[in-house]
Amino acid sequence: MNSLYNRFISVTGLAGANKRWLGLLFIVALFGTYACSSSSSVTENQQEQSIETPNIKSLDNVTPPSPDPRVGLKAGLFDAEEAIWNLEMLSTTPPPKDFIGSTNSDLAFKGNYAIQGNYNGFMVWDISNPSNPSLVVDFLCPASQSDVSVYGDLLFVSGEGLGGRLDCGTEGVDKKASDERLRGIRIFDISDIENPEYVSNVQTCRGSHTHSVLDDPQDDENVYVYVSGSAPVRPDEELPGCSSAPPSEDPNSALFRIEVIQVPLDNPENAKIVNSPRIFKDLTEAPTHGMSPADKEQIEKAKEEGAFVAEIFGQPRIIPDRYVQQMLAQVVKQRGGTGEPTAQDSAMLRENIGKMIEERFGGNDDEEEDLMANRGPNQCHDITLYPEIGLAGGACEGYGLLLNIEDPANPKRVDAVADSNFAYWHSATFNNEGDQVLFTDEWGGGTQPKCREKDPMEWGANAIFTIDENNEMDFQSYYKLPAPQTPQENCVAHNGSLIPVPDRDIMVQSWYQGGISIFDWTDPNNPVEIAYHDRGPIDSTRFQMGGSWSVYWYNGVIVNSEIARGLDIFKLEPSPYLTKNEIAAANTVTFEQLNPQGQPKYDWPATFALAKAYVDQLERGEGLSMDQITNARKQLATAEKASGAKQQKILNGLADDMDSQASRSSQTAKVNKLVDTLQKLAAK
């Protein structure tokens, strides 16, 4: 105190003044100093209180809305009741006139555009304003399924059904063998995306149900397309060289293989098949399951009511009325008649409906059925390519395959898994590290209700596997949509993608009329739903096809292809299970293009959002004490407002502090990622 008094006298120059007044002035000055100090302290406390402290909960304690609002939603086509949790609907846009009533299929993305396949062709949407997407072009060119992919200025479109034409005509093809039929891959030039130019096609013996586009980093002149065809083999008179004989009898058989197409980027019109690898060699018939109790009840009831029931792909199925009416009209036309179908027409259809459907939508003829008895899969449905790790996941009828794709033209099988709970392996998704893979089971082919209350939770679900250093897969758990759906809603696991939340495996996935589900499968033994959107059935009295065909995260939004209703766009809402900071970090990952069966590796730039996301995760996982978490948030908030040397000093100090805590944390790896991010931010 004496030293403060002497400094006061020196500064004020009042050494000769009355000591009493000096003392009073000193007390006033000292009080003012302490008052300012106290005021500064309040400001700091106010600043500390203003630091955002998100509400964070462990995934072990997820509490979704109860009762589940997805149960009992009112039906409707464009006016169905909706349930949504931890998502915001930005827009829903119906399809244009020529595409209403025709199935919307898969999605691909290029720049600000979403390209949506449809059984009548494809649509290009400008989604630069996701709250109000605009239609750029609707290209009428019928073919099922019209799944789409992009590479640079090229657009690839799958065609498999018997009605697709080389000239994109809408009149179909009536002949059993025709040189006008398109079954394979169409190639468009979309350098002027408002005016796509049809430049080439590659015909295949079994058509293209789906396809996958692979960029070889060692080859800048070509891109490769893996084609999965599931239809019967075409007759030789339609496409020379197509054979349905067993490979043991004909080494060029179109069965038990996929096709690899090489597309020269400068001359896509010269695209051609360069290999037909037999990735199914030596696989035996996979174990299967029968019908669920709900299926058996529904089939018996349908038969009693006179519905059309047919054996398709080995199981009895109820045929929807709209397909029955279309096929009855076909029967009348084939006999040269007109008007309403007769009783004889109905009897003829009942006898042959299964075969007619398999011919129309792809299936196996009697010869192929005999050939495949006791054999493994003879085709894949989807092949998901992850070129950064040199692997692909093949969902192939009764098996899930792991393929080495380091040589793009020559994929090799490295592992295969089967599961009696799976009926039809449909698609695959890797986690970002490539040490886990998730396969979907499209039990019922996407046209059946498989999420009813009595349906087993292991059927029509996802199966999660870990991948070891020898590229061998080991089963961990199942995940299925937890909300029961009605018998009027087709519901089964379908297409989706990872959401690039750092250091977590979070997926958004389609479930047809089960809607979309977002779940965390970072722990492969404990997948947990954290968000969803669902609509009521299209019709509450009878089955009508609809729902989410595919849904993908792309550059900060979630885009959904709704089979009957058009295009939906969502954004993530913060929740205790996915914070604002984690969403902001995910939104820093952007791409120029994205394909449904091409998986990119996510890399996050060093940002304050990334650092704060790691801090949130360390709180959720109790990797640091709350005092350390609070201090880290305070330092990050201060650093974000600072600049230059001051910002660098704060970040480096926090990095040093975190580094000293890493070895004592239960989440050492995550703390180290936070340290690395802080150091990179400081070095900017």
HELIX and SHEET records of a PDB file:
HELIX    1   1 ASN A    2  THR A   12  1                                  11    
HELIX    2   2 LYS A   19  SER A   50  1                                  32    
HELIX    3   3 LEU A   59  ASN A   61  5                                   3    
HELIX    4   4 LYS A   97  PHE A   99  5                                   3    
HELIX    5   5 PRO A  268  ASN A  270  5                                   3    
HELIX    6   6 PRO A  293  GLU A  304  1                                  12    
HELIX    7   7 ASP A  321  GLN A  334  1                                  14    
HELIX    8   8 ALA A  343  PHE A  361  1                                  19    
HELIX    9   9 ASP A  366  MET A  372  1                                   7    
HELIX   10  10 PRO A  387  ILE A  389  5                                   3    
HELIX   11  11 LYS A  580  ALA A  586  1                                   7    
HELIX   12  12 PHE A  608  ARG A  620  1                                  13    
HELIX   13  13 MET A  626  LYS A  641  1                                  16    
HELIX   14  14 GLY A  644  ALA A  662  1                                  19    
HELIX   15  15 THR A  668  ALA A  683  1                                  16    
SHEET    1   A 5 GLU A  82  TRP A  85  0                                        
SHEET    2   A 5 VAL A 528  ARG A 535 -1                                        
SHEET    3   A 5 ILE A 516  ASP A 520 -1                                        
SHEET    4   A 5 ILE A 506  SER A 510 -1                                        
SHEET    5   A 5 GLY A 496  ILE A 499 -1                                        
SHEET    1   B 4 LEU A  87  THR A  93  0                                        
SHEET    2   B 4 GLY A 566  LEU A 572 -1                                        
SHEET    3   B 4 VAL A 557  GLU A 562 -1                                        
SHEET    4   B 4 SER A 548  TYR A 554 -1                                        
SHEET    1   C 5 SER A 134  LEU A 140  0                                        
SHEET    2   C 5 GLY A 121  ASP A 126 -1                                        
SHEET    3   C 5 TYR A 113  ASN A 118 -1                                        
SHEET    4   C 5 ASN A 104  LYS A 110 -1                                        
SHEET    5   C 5 GLN A 593  LEU A 594 -1                                        
SHEET    1   D 4 GLN A 145  TYR A 151  0                                        
SHEET    2   D 4 LEU A 154  GLY A 159 -1                                        
SHEET    3   D 4 GLY A 184  ASP A 189 -1                                        
SHEET    4   D 4 GLU A 197  GLN A 203 -1                                        
SHEET    1   E 4 THR A 210  LEU A 214  0                                        
SHEET    2   E 4 ASN A 222  SER A 228 -1                                        
SHEET    3   E 4 GLU A 259  PRO A 264 -1                                        
SHEET    4   E 4 LYS A 272  ASN A 275 -1                                        
SHEET    1   F 2 VAL A 309  ILE A 312  0                                        
SHEET    2   F 2 GLN A 315  ILE A 318 -1                                        
SHEET    1   G 4 ASP A 382  TYR A 386  0                                        
SHEET    2   G 4 LEU A 391  CYS A 396 -1                                        
SHEET    3   G 4 TYR A 399  ASN A 404 -1                                        
SHEET    4   G 4 LYS A 412  VAL A 417 -1                                        
SHEET    1   H 4 TRP A 425  PHE A 430  0                                        
SHEET    2   H 4 GLN A 436  ASP A 441 -1                                        
SHEET    3   H 4 ASN A 462  ILE A 467 -1                                        
SHEET    4   H 4 MET A 473  TYR A 479 -1                                        
END                                                                             
